[in-house]
Amino acid sequence: VQLVESGGGLVQPGGSLRLSCAASGIIFSIYAMAWYRQAPGKQRELVAAIISDGSTNYADSVKGRCTISRENGKNTVHLQMNSLKLEDTAVYYCNVWATNDSKEYYYWGQGTQVTVSS
């Protein structure tokens, strides 16, 4: 299983970034794909998730500024982040939640750094 993330980088406050994650090698049914983030000294937190039925969930801190989407028929998920703030600085991780016969499997990417700084 491989989750390849891209799109991180350095951006000024108010700027935008688009993160992408391409998952391969997953043989089970994918229930959800999500983005988490972890800032220095803080716990990893959910940023946004998209469920297999198309519904989405967002952390309160990013609602209205971020949009998660999944490419049709592909195990690729994107996170469009607008109006970025200093506190959005973190390592962003792609996550896949798969299921098979009532068992659950969680896969993680290696992380991509997002730095918001003037």
C-alpha positions in Angstrom: 0.0 0.0 0.0 1.3 3.4 -0.9 -0.1 6.9 -0.2 1.8 9.6 -2.1 1.1 13.1 -1.0 2.0 16.3 -2.8 1.3 20.0 -2.8 2.7 21.2 0.5 5.0 24.1 0.7 5.6 27.7 2.0 2.8 30.2 1.5 2.0 33.6 2.9 -1.0 34.2 5.1 -4.1 34.5 3.0 -2.7 32.3 0.3 -3.8 29.0 -1.0 -2.5 25.5 -1.4 -3.9 22.3 -2.9 -2.8 19.0 -1.4 -3.1 15.8 -3.3 -2.9 12.2 -2.2 -2.8 9.2 -4.5 -3.4 5.8 -2.9 -2.4 2.6 -4.5 -2.3 -1.1 -3.6 -5.4 -1.0 -1.4 -7.5 -4.1 -2.2 -10.3 -3.5 0.3 -13.2 -1.3 0.1 -12.4 2.3 0.9 -14.9 3.8 3.4 -13.3 7.2 3.7 -10.3 9.3 2.8 -9.1 12.1 4.9 -6.5 14.7 5.8 -5.1 15.1 9.2 -2.4 17.5 10.4 0.0 17.7 13.3 1.6 20.9 14.4 4.8 20.9 16.6 4.0 20.0 20.1 0.3 19.2 19.3 -1.7 16.0 18.7 -2.6 14.9 15.2 -6.1 16.3 14.4 -8.6 15.6 11.6 -8.8 18.4 9.1 -11.3 17.0 6.6 -12.8 13.7 5.5 -14.8 12.5 2.6 -16.9 9.4 3.0 -17.7 6.9 0.2 -21.2 8.3 -0.2 -19.7 11.7 -0.9 -20.5 13.3 2.4 -17.8 15.5 4.0 -16.7 16.5 7.4 -14.5 19.4 8.4 -12.8 20.6 11.5 -14.4 23.8 12.8 -11.1 25.6 12.3 -11.1 25.1 8.5 -14.8 25.2 7.7 -15.4 27.7 4.9 -11.7 27.8 4.0 -11.0 24.2 2.9 -12.6 21.8 0.5 -11.9 18.1 0.3 -12.7 16.2 -2.9 -12.1 12.8 -4.4 -11.6 12.1 -8.1 -14.3 9.9 -9.5 -13.3 6.3 -9.7 -9.9 7.0 -8.4 -8.3 6.6 -5.0 -7.1 10.2 -5.2 -8.1 12.9 -2.7 -7.4 16.6 -2.8 -7.6 19.3 -0.1 -8.0 22.8 -1.4 -6.9 25.2 1.3 -7.7 28.9 1.0 -7.2 32.0 3.2 -4.4 30.1 5.0 -3.5 31.3 8.5 -0.3 31.0 10.5 -2.0 28.4 12.7 -2.5 26.1 9.6 1.2 25.4 9.7 1.7 21.7 10.3 2.6 18.4 8.6 -0.5 17.2 6.7 -1.1 13.5 6.5 -3.3 11.6 4.1 -5.4 8.8 5.6 -7.4 6.0 4.1 -10.0 4.0 6.1 -10.8 0.7 4.4 -13.0 -2.1 5.4 -13.3 -5.8 4.7 -15.6 -8.3 6.4 -16.2 -6.0 9.3 -12.5 -5.5 9.8 -11.1 -2.0 9.5 -7.8 -0.9 8.0 -6.1 2.5 8.3 -3.3 3.6 6.0 -1.2 6.8 6.3 0.9 8.8 4.0 4.4 10.1 4.9 3.2 13.6 5.4 3.7 16.9 3.6 4.8 20.1 5.3 2.6 23.2 5.0 4.2 26.4 6.3 2.3 29.6 6.5 4.6 32.5 7.1 5.1 36.1 6.1 
